Amino acid sequence: MIKFFLPPPPTKEEQFKEKKNWPIEIAQKQKCMDTTHMERFFQEVMDKGGEGIILRDPNAPYQPGRSLGYLKHKVKI
């Protein structure tokens, strides 16, 4: 009898790394200290060509789909 050993499937992060031409990337989580810190970080994202940031309420429970615990912060054009 012949046994085959397959490598474990790649993780989501490994899958994203393989897709070098994807227009998305996984962003690092950063704790917001105050409004000034948030605006400074937002400006850094915009200066690098980003579209905006997502703010998350750390006390909001997980909810699939749209959630009131998230807020999109971006410039209206």
PyMOL CGO cylinders between C-alpha atoms (Angstrom):
from pymol import cmd
from pymol.cgo import CYLINDER

trace = [
    CYLINDER, 0.00, 0.00, 0.00, 1.31, 3.45, -0.93, 0.3, 1, 1, 1, 1, 1, 1,
    CYLINDER, 1.31, 3.45, -0.93, 0.66, 6.39, 1.39, 0.3, 1, 1, 1, 1, 1, 1,
    CYLINDER, 0.66, 6.39, 1.39, 0.63, 9.98, 0.18, 0.3, 1, 1, 1, 1, 1, 1,
    CYLINDER, 0.63, 9.98, 0.18, 1.44, 12.86, 2.47, 0.3, 1, 1, 1, 1, 1, 1,
    CYLINDER, 1.44, 12.86, 2.47, 0.13, 16.22, 1.36, 0.3, 1, 1, 1, 1, 1, 1,
    CYLINDER, 0.13, 16.22, 1.36, 1.37, 19.51, 2.79, 0.3, 1, 1, 1, 1, 1, 1,
    CYLINDER, 1.37, 19.51, 2.79, -1.18, 21.44, 4.88, 0.3, 1, 1, 1, 1, 1, 1,
    CYLINDER, -1.18, 21.44, 4.88, -3.26, 23.95, 2.91, 0.3, 1, 1, 1, 1, 1, 1,
    CYLINDER, -3.26, 23.95, 2.91, -1.89, 27.52, 2.91, 0.3, 1, 1, 1, 1, 1, 1,
    CYLINDER, -1.89, 27.52, 2.91, -3.25, 29.99, 5.45, 0.3, 1, 1, 1, 1, 1, 1,
    CYLINDER, -3.25, 29.99, 5.45, -5.24, 33.01, 4.30, 0.3, 1, 1, 1, 1, 1, 1,
    CYLINDER, -5.24, 33.01, 4.30, -2.20, 35.23, 4.88, 0.3, 1, 1, 1, 1, 1, 1,
    CYLINDER, -2.20, 35.23, 4.88, -0.02, 32.92, 2.75, 0.3, 1, 1, 1, 1, 1, 1,
    CYLINDER, -0.02, 32.92, 2.75, -2.67, 32.95, 0.01, 0.3, 1, 1, 1, 1, 1, 1,
    CYLINDER, -2.67, 32.95, 0.01, -2.67, 36.77, -0.04, 0.3, 1, 1, 1, 1, 1, 1,
    CYLINDER, -2.67, 36.77, -0.04, 1.14, 36.89, -0.20, 0.3, 1, 1, 1, 1, 1, 1,
    CYLINDER, 1.14, 36.89, -0.20, 1.05, 34.65, -3.29, 0.3, 1, 1, 1, 1, 1, 1,
    CYLINDER, 1.05, 34.65, -3.29, -1.25, 37.13, -5.07, 0.3, 1, 1, 1, 1, 1, 1,
    CYLINDER, -1.25, 37.13, -5.07, 1.30, 39.86, -5.72, 0.3, 1, 1, 1, 1, 1, 1,
    CYLINDER, 1.30, 39.86, -5.72, -0.88, 41.77, -8.20, 0.3, 1, 1, 1, 1, 1, 1,
    CYLINDER, -0.88, 41.77, -8.20, -3.96, 42.00, -6.02, 0.3, 1, 1, 1, 1, 1, 1,
    CYLINDER, -3.96, 42.00, -6.02, -5.06, 45.60, -5.37, 0.3, 1, 1, 1, 1, 1, 1,
    CYLINDER, -5.06, 45.60, -5.37, -5.57, 44.82, -1.67, 0.3, 1, 1, 1, 1, 1, 1,
    CYLINDER, -5.57, 44.82, -1.67, -3.33, 44.08, 1.26, 0.3, 1, 1, 1, 1, 1, 1,
    CYLINDER, -3.33, 44.08, 1.26, -3.88, 43.14, 4.88, 0.3, 1, 1, 1, 1, 1, 1,
    CYLINDER, -3.88, 43.14, 4.88, -3.50, 46.20, 7.08, 0.3, 1, 1, 1, 1, 1, 1,
    CYLINDER, -3.50, 46.20, 7.08, -2.03, 46.10, 10.54, 0.3, 1, 1, 1, 1, 1, 1,
    CYLINDER, -2.03, 46.10, 10.54, -4.38, 46.85, 13.42, 0.3, 1, 1, 1, 1, 1, 1,
    CYLINDER, -4.38, 46.85, 13.42, -3.53, 50.01, 15.32, 0.3, 1, 1, 1, 1, 1, 1,
    CYLINDER, -3.53, 50.01, 15.32, -5.06, 51.28, 18.56, 0.3, 1, 1, 1, 1, 1, 1,
    CYLINDER, -5.06, 51.28, 18.56, -6.44, 54.81, 18.31, 0.3, 1, 1, 1, 1, 1, 1,
    CYLINDER, -6.44, 54.81, 18.31, -5.24, 56.95, 21.23, 0.3, 1, 1, 1, 1, 1, 1,
    CYLINDER, -5.24, 56.95, 21.23, -7.22, 60.13, 20.50, 0.3, 1, 1, 1, 1, 1, 1,
    CYLINDER, -7.22, 60.13, 20.50, -8.64, 62.23, 17.66, 0.3, 1, 1, 1, 1, 1, 1,
    CYLINDER, -8.64, 62.23, 17.66, -5.25, 63.81, 16.87, 0.3, 1, 1, 1, 1, 1, 1,
    CYLINDER, -5.25, 63.81, 16.87, -3.63, 60.38, 16.58, 0.3, 1, 1, 1, 1, 1, 1,
    CYLINDER, -3.63, 60.38, 16.58, -6.47, 59.13, 14.36, 0.3, 1, 1, 1, 1, 1, 1,
    CYLINDER, -6.47, 59.13, 14.36, -6.26, 62.16, 12.04, 0.3, 1, 1, 1, 1, 1, 1,
    CYLINDER, -6.26, 62.16, 12.04, -2.46, 61.84, 11.79, 0.3, 1, 1, 1, 1, 1, 1,
    CYLINDER, -2.46, 61.84, 11.79, -2.77, 58.15, 10.90, 0.3, 1, 1, 1, 1, 1, 1,
    CYLINDER, -2.77, 58.15, 10.90, -5.56, 58.92, 8.42, 0.3, 1, 1, 1, 1, 1, 1,
    CYLINDER, -5.56, 58.92, 8.42, -3.35, 61.52, 6.71, 0.3, 1, 1, 1, 1, 1, 1,
    CYLINDER, -3.35, 61.52, 6.71, -0.48, 59.00, 6.46, 0.3, 1, 1, 1, 1, 1, 1,
    CYLINDER, -0.48, 59.00, 6.46, -2.83, 56.52, 4.77, 0.3, 1, 1, 1, 1, 1, 1,
    CYLINDER, -2.83, 56.52, 4.77, -4.07, 59.19, 2.35, 0.3, 1, 1, 1, 1, 1, 1,
    CYLINDER, -4.07, 59.19, 2.35, -0.50, 60.33, 1.55, 0.3, 1, 1, 1, 1, 1, 1,
    CYLINDER, -0.50, 60.33, 1.55, 0.36, 56.74, 0.58, 0.3, 1, 1, 1, 1, 1, 1,
    CYLINDER, 0.36, 56.74, 0.58, -2.59, 56.63, -1.85, 0.3, 1, 1, 1, 1, 1, 1,
    CYLINDER, -2.59, 56.63, -1.85, -5.07, 54.98, 0.51, 0.3, 1, 1, 1, 1, 1, 1,
    CYLINDER, -5.07, 54.98, 0.51, -8.79, 55.52, 0.35, 0.3, 1, 1, 1, 1, 1, 1,
    CYLINDER, -8.79, 55.52, 0.35, -9.53, 55.86, 4.05, 0.3, 1, 1, 1, 1, 1, 1,
    CYLINDER, -9.53, 55.86, 4.05, -9.59, 53.96, 7.33, 0.3, 1, 1, 1, 1, 1, 1,
    CYLINDER, -9.59, 53.96, 7.33, -12.10, 51.84, 9.23, 0.3, 1, 1, 1, 1, 1, 1,
    CYLINDER, -12.10, 51.84, 9.23, -12.68, 52.60, 12.90, 0.3, 1, 1, 1, 1, 1, 1,
    CYLINDER, -12.68, 52.60, 12.90, -13.95, 49.76, 15.09, 0.3, 1, 1, 1, 1, 1, 1,
    CYLINDER, -13.95, 49.76, 15.09, -15.65, 49.98, 18.48, 0.3, 1, 1, 1, 1, 1, 1,
    CYLINDER, -15.65, 49.98, 18.48, -13.63, 47.56, 20.64, 0.3, 1, 1, 1, 1, 1, 1,
    CYLINDER, -13.63, 47.56, 20.64, -16.68, 46.95, 22.86, 0.3, 1, 1, 1, 1, 1, 1,
    CYLINDER, -16.68, 46.95, 22.86, -19.03, 46.02, 20.00, 0.3, 1, 1, 1, 1, 1, 1,
    CYLINDER, -19.03, 46.02, 20.00, -19.81, 42.31, 19.70, 0.3, 1, 1, 1, 1, 1, 1,
    CYLINDER, -19.81, 42.31, 19.70, -19.00, 40.53, 16.45, 0.3, 1, 1, 1, 1, 1, 1,
    CYLINDER, -19.00, 40.53, 16.45, -21.86, 40.67, 14.01, 0.3, 1, 1, 1, 1, 1, 1,
    CYLINDER, -21.86, 40.67, 14.01, -21.80, 39.17, 10.50, 0.3, 1, 1, 1, 1, 1, 1,
    CYLINDER, -21.80, 39.17, 10.50, -22.59, 41.54, 7.65, 0.3, 1, 1, 1, 1, 1, 1,
    CYLINDER, -22.59, 41.54, 7.65, -22.93, 45.26, 8.26, 0.3, 1, 1, 1, 1, 1, 1,
    CYLINDER, -22.93, 45.26, 8.26, -22.40, 46.34, 11.84, 0.3, 1, 1, 1, 1, 1, 1,
    CYLINDER, -22.40, 46.34, 11.84, -22.91, 49.54, 13.81, 0.3, 1, 1, 1, 1, 1, 1,
    CYLINDER, -22.91, 49.54, 13.81, -19.57, 48.79, 15.51, 0.3, 1, 1, 1, 1, 1, 1,
    CYLINDER, -19.57, 48.79, 15.51, -17.60, 49.97, 12.44, 0.3, 1, 1, 1, 1, 1, 1,
    CYLINDER, -17.60, 49.97, 12.44, -17.21, 53.45, 10.98, 0.3, 1, 1, 1, 1, 1, 1,
    CYLINDER, -17.21, 53.45, 10.98, -15.62, 54.28, 7.63, 0.3, 1, 1, 1, 1, 1, 1,
    CYLINDER, -15.62, 54.28, 7.63, -13.54, 57.49, 7.67, 0.3, 1, 1, 1, 1, 1, 1,
    CYLINDER, -13.54, 57.49, 7.67, -12.66, 58.85, 4.23, 0.3, 1, 1, 1, 1, 1, 1,
    CYLINDER, -12.66, 58.85, 4.23, -12.66, 62.01, 2.16, 0.3, 1, 1, 1, 1, 1, 1,
    CYLINDER, -12.66, 62.01, 2.16, -15.80, 62.70, 0.14, 0.3, 1, 1, 1, 1, 1, 1,
    CYLINDER, -15.80, 62.70, 0.14, -15.05, 63.68, -3.44, 0.3, 1, 1, 1, 1, 1, 1,
]
cmd.load_cgo(trace, "trace")
